[in-house]
Amino acid sequence: MRTIVPGPCPYCNTEIEYIYQTENIPYFSDILIISAICPTCGYRYVDTQLLKNADPVRFEMQVKTCDDLNVRVIRSMTARIEIPELGVRIDPGPACEGFVTNVEGVLDRIGHAIRTAIRDGDEAEQENGRMLLEKIESIKAGEMPVNLIIQDPMGNSALVSDNAKKNDFVPDEPDPCED
């Protein structure tokens, strides 16, 4: 089902369309995808929500073949994504968007962020970025296995695959350096 609701852009107040669309994800549940784009200022909003009550979740999966790149990834605005072998941790925040993609799409998003950082980084950061991009290409070629972890305290995220393991949610440890 698709519903379009007009409303103001929160940044420039231009009238835009908020699209609410439900989708059935096999072996998972129905989800609601909420999206909006403002043609005036470029504001974008995307979120996904499960249409059921959910407990906190943690999914883990080893990505080791090219077929694993096709596994569906559902990430809500409250989820954290980690790939420890790359040193990548994507935390939720105020500008965080939810999305439905696949593992390759997650790697592409990470690659895009790295390329952006390379442009503004110093020489050491640029070299580190280039090495990470090479590792991403190795993962995509099935030459470098990695672990993909998605954790969501609201339970609105998932890795949809028989190879994904649903484990106990691990709350963030408080930072001892922060008061």
N, C-alpha and C positions, 0 to 999 in steps of 0.2 A: 504494500500500500504506500502511496506517495501523497503527501499533503504539503502544499505551499502556503506559507503564512507571511504576509507582508509585515515589515517592521523597520525601525530606524537602524542605520549603521551606528554602532556604539562609538565610532571615532569621528565621523563627519556628519552624521544625522541624515544622510541620504536614504531615501526609502529603498530597501532591498528585499529580496525574497529569502526567507529561511525555509529550507527544504527538509522535511522530516520523512524518512523513507524506512520502511521495515524490510528486512531481508531474513530469509531462513538460511542458516549456516548448517549444513548436514553434520550430524553427530555432535552438535553443540547446542544451539538454541536460536530463537528469534532474536535479532538485534535491531536497534533503532540507530540509524545513521542521521545525524543532524549536520547540515552544512549551509554555509552562506558565503557569498563573495560580493564585495562592493566594487562596482566598476569605477567609482569615483576616486576612492583613496587606496584601493587594493586590499582592504581588510579581508581576511579569510578566517573562517571558523569551521572546524570539523570535529565531531566527536562521535563516539560509538557507545552505546549502552545496551546491556543485556535487558531483555524484557522479562526478567524474573529476579527474585531476590537471590543474591549470591554472597557466598563467604569469600574472604580473601583467598587469592590463588597464587600459586607459583608453578609455572611450567618450565621444564628443562628438556632440551633435545640436543643430541649430538648431530651436527651438520657435517656429513662426511662424503656424500655423493652428490652428483649433479641433480638427481631426482629430489633430494632434500631441499633444494632451492625453491621447489614448487609448493612447499608446505604453507598453508594459509596462516597468516599472523593477524590476530585481532588485537589492537592496542588502544585502550581507552586513554583519556586525558590523565588518569591517575596511575598509569602503569610505568614501571621502570623496565628498561631493556638492558641486558648485559651480554657482552661477548668477552669473557675474561682473557682469552688468548690474544685478543687485540688490545686489551686494556681499555675497552669501550664500556661506558656506563652512561645511559641516557636517562636522566631523571625527569620526572614530571615537574612542571612549573607553570607560571601564569600564561606563557605563550605556547604551552604544549598542546598539540593536536592529536586527536584520536585518528586511527586509520585502519583500513582493512587492506592488506597486501599479501605478499608471500615473503619467504626468507630472502630471496634475491632482491626484492624491493627494499627490505630493511638494509641490506648491504649497500644498495644504491644510495639510499638516504645518508648512510654513514659516509660513503665515498664523497658525496656532494658536500657535506659539512667539512670533510678533510680538505677538499680542493679549495673551499672558501677560506679555511684557516691558513693554507699554504700561501695564498696571496698576501696575507697580512703578517705572516710570521717571520721571525729572524731565520738565519741560515740553518741553525740546529733544528728548529721547529719544521722548517721546510723539508729537511732531510728525513726527519721522523715521519712526516706526513707522506712523503713519497714511499717510504718503506711500508707504511700501513696500507697504502693503495695497492702495492705489489702483493701484500698478504691477502687483501680482498680478492684480487684477481686469482690467486692460488686457491682460495676457498671456492670461488665460482667454478673453477676448473676441476674441482673434486680432489685437489692435491694437498689440501691442508684442512684436517678436521678441526672443528671448533664447537664449543658449547654455546647454545643460544638459550638465554634465560629471560623469561618475562614474568614479572611479579606485580600484582595489582591488589592493593588493600580493599578495593571496592568489588573485586571479583568480576570485572567487566572486560577482561582480556583473556586471550587463549592462543595456544599453538594447536591447530587442528590437524592432528596426525596420530596414527597408532604408535609412532615412534616417540612421541612426546610423552614425558612422564609428568604427572601432576603430583607435586610434592607439597609438604607443609609450607605455608607462608612463613617467611623469615622477616620479622620486623627490622627496620633499620636500627642499628645501634646508635645511641646518642654520641655526638662528637665530643670527646673529653676536653677539647680545646675551646668549645663554645660554652658560654654561660647563659 
